[in-house]
Amino acid sequence: MFGAFHGVCGIASLSLGALIFLVAKGTRTHIRVGWGYVTSMSCLNGSSLFIYHLTGGPNIFHALAIADLIMVWAGVLQARYRARLRNWLWRHYQYMSWSYVGLLAATSNEAFVRLRVLKHLTAHSTVALPLLVSALIVVISAAIIFRKQNSLLARWRSHDGAQRPHRGAALRSHGARPTS
């Protein structure tokens, strides 16, 4: 029962997470899609805590689900309490981006467990292929996250309808931390 619910939540999370990177930041669409992502990720990670068929008990994946859940809600809290938090925008971007990276890595790992061709490939390989692919996802994602953060944060529009700020000014005025 939890498996099917977990699968639906996973597909929703993957889809909404990808969409959130495509929409303009700070808009109603961003907020609505973002809440959909938070809801689906909360259900996904929550349901994963009840799935034990792989090892018969709690394992590293349960710990990672809890960490991902904390990351998602830490990202929400950054935006919710932005008036009181310094660098909230940068942290919101980082928490939400890394929660999606965790989702991608977990999906990759699940594919190696579920898909016959990947199971076969893993069984006939001397390399820990699922771990290697997950590590590759993390490394590539890190490069994208850090390369894109300034331009994405600079394009963020404030809710008061102000014009888009200049690239450097956006990072300073909205509390984002620029990269060096």
C-alpha positions as CSV (number, residue, x, y, z in Angstrom):
1,M,0.0,0.0,0.0
2,F,2.7,2.5,1.0
3,G,4.7,1.5,-2.1
4,A,2.1,2.7,-4.6
5,F,1.5,5.9,-2.7
6,H,5.2,6.4,-2.4
7,G,5.6,5.9,-6.2
8,V,2.9,8.5,-7.0
9,C,4.4,11.0,-4.6
10,G,7.9,10.4,-6.2
11,I,6.6,11.1,-9.7
12,A,4.8,14.2,-8.4
13,S,7.9,15.4,-6.6
14,L,10.2,14.8,-9.6
15,S,7.7,16.7,-11.9
16,L,7.0,19.6,-9.6
17,G,10.7,19.9,-8.6
18,A,11.7,20.1,-12.3
19,L,8.9,22.7,-13.0
20,I,9.9,24.9,-10.1
21,F,13.3,25.4,-11.7
22,L,11.6,26.6,-14.9
23,V,9.1,29.2,-13.5
24,A,10.0,32.7,-12.5
25,K,11.0,33.0,-8.9
26,G,8.8,34.9,-6.4
27,T,5.6,34.6,-8.5
28,R,2.3,33.1,-7.6
29,T,3.2,30.2,-9.9
30,H,6.5,29.7,-8.1
31,I,4.7,29.7,-4.7
32,R,1.9,27.3,-5.8
33,V,4.2,24.8,-7.5
34,G,6.6,25.2,-4.6
35,W,3.8,24.2,-2.1
36,G,3.0,21.3,-4.4
37,Y,6.6,20.2,-4.2
38,V,6.7,20.6,-0.5
39,T,3.5,18.6,-0.1
40,S,4.6,15.8,-2.4
41,M,8.1,15.6,-0.9
42,S,6.6,15.5,2.6
43,C,4.3,12.6,1.6
44,L,7.2,10.9,-0.2
45,N,9.6,11.1,2.6
46,G,7.0,10.3,5.2
47,S,5.8,7.2,3.4
48,S,9.3,6.0,2.9
49,L,9.6,5.7,6.7
50,F,7.0,2.9,6.6
51,I,8.7,0.9,3.9
52,Y,11.0,-1.8,5.3
53,H,10.9,-4.6,2.7
54,L,14.5,-4.0,1.5
55,T,16.2,-4.7,4.9
56,G,13.4,-5.5,7.3
57,G,14.1,-2.5,9.4
58,P,15.3,1.1,9.4
59,N,18.3,1.7,7.2
60,I,20.4,4.5,5.7
61,F,17.6,5.4,3.3
62,H,15.3,6.2,6.2
63,A,17.9,8.5,7.6
64,L,18.3,10.2,4.2
65,A,14.5,10.6,3.9
66,I,14.5,12.3,7.3
67,A,17.4,14.6,6.3
68,D,15.6,15.4,3.0
69,L,12.4,16.2,4.9
70,I,14.3,18.5,7.2
71,M,16.0,20.2,4.2
72,V,12.6,20.8,2.4
73,W,11.1,22.4,5.5
74,A,14.2,24.4,6.3
75,G,13.8,25.9,2.8
76,V,10.2,26.7,3.5
77,L,11.1,28.3,6.8
78,Q,13.7,30.5,5.1
79,A,11.0,32.1,2.9
80,R,8.4,32.2,5.6
81,Y,10.6,34.1,8.1
82,R,12.6,36.0,5.5
83,A,12.0,39.4,7.3
84,R,14.0,38.1,10.3
85,L,16.6,36.1,8.5
86,R,19.8,37.3,6.9
87,N,20.7,35.5,3.6
88,W,17.4,33.8,3.6
89,L,17.1,33.7,-0.2
90,W,20.4,32.0,-0.7
91,R,19.6,29.4,2.0
92,H,16.1,28.9,0.5
93,Y,17.7,28.2,-2.9
94,Q,20.3,25.9,-1.4
95,Y,17.9,23.9,0.8
96,M,15.4,23.4,-2.0
97,S,18.0,22.7,-4.7
98,W,19.7,20.1,-2.5
99,S,16.4,18.5,-1.5
100,Y,15.8,17.9,-5.3
101,V,19.3,16.5,-5.7
102,G,18.6,14.0,-2.9
103,L,15.4,13.1,-4.7
104,L,17.3,12.5,-8.0
105,A,19.9,10.4,-6.3
106,A,17.3,8.3,-4.5
107,T,15.4,7.9,-7.7
108,S,18.5,6.7,-9.4
109,N,19.2,4.2,-6.6
110,E,15.6,2.9,-6.8
111,A,16.0,2.5,-10.6
112,F,18.9,0.1,-10.0
113,V,16.8,-1.9,-7.6
114,R,13.6,-2.0,-9.8
115,L,14.6,-2.0,-13.5
116,R,15.7,-5.4,-14.8
117,V,18.4,-4.0,-17.1
118,L,20.0,-2.0,-14.4
119,K,19.8,-4.9,-11.9
120,H,21.6,-7.1,-14.5
121,L,24.2,-4.4,-15.2
122,T,24.9,-4.0,-11.4
123,A,25.1,-7.8,-10.9
124,H,27.6,-8.2,-13.7
125,S,29.8,-5.2,-12.7
126,T,32.7,-5.0,-10.3
127,V,31.9,-1.4,-9.6
128,A,29.3,-0.3,-7.1
129,L,27.3,1.2,-10.0
130,P,24.3,2.6,-8.1
131,L,26.7,4.4,-5.7
132,L,28.8,5.7,-8.6
133,V,25.7,7.0,-10.5
134,S,24.4,8.7,-7.3
135,A,27.8,10.3,-6.7
136,L,27.8,11.5,-10.3
137,I,24.4,13.0,-9.9
138,V,25.5,14.9,-6.8
139,V,28.7,16.2,-8.5
140,I,26.9,17.4,-11.6
141,S,24.1,18.9,-9.6
142,A,26.6,20.8,-7.4
143,A,28.2,22.3,-10.4
144,I,24.8,23.4,-11.8
145,I,23.6,24.7,-8.4
146,F,26.7,26.8,-7.8
147,R,27.0,28.0,-11.4
148,K,23.4,29.1,-11.7
149,Q,22.8,30.5,-8.2
150,N,23.8,34.1,-9.0
151,S,21.7,34.4,-12.1
152,L,18.7,32.6,-10.6
153,L,18.7,34.7,-7.5
154,A,19.3,37.9,-9.4
155,R,16.1,37.3,-11.5
156,W,14.0,36.8,-8.4
157,R,11.2,39.2,-8.3
158,S,10.0,40.7,-5.0
159,H,6.3,40.3,-4.1
160,D,5.8,44.0,-4.1
161,G,5.9,44.2,-7.9
162,A,9.3,46.0,-8.1
163,Q,11.3,45.8,-11.3
164,R,13.9,43.1,-11.5
165,P,17.0,44.4,-9.8
166,H,20.4,44.5,-11.4
167,R,22.3,41.1,-11.0
168,G,24.7,42.2,-8.2
169,A,22.1,44.4,-6.5
170,A,19.6,41.5,-6.2
171,L,22.1,39.4,-4.2
172,R,22.8,42.3,-1.9
173,S,19.2,43.6,-1.4
174,H,17.6,40.2,-1.0
175,G,20.1,38.7,1.4
176,A,21.6,36.2,-1.0
177,R,25.2,35.2,-0.6
178,P,27.2,35.7,-3.7
179,T,29.8,33.1,-4.7
180,S,33.5,33.9,-4.9
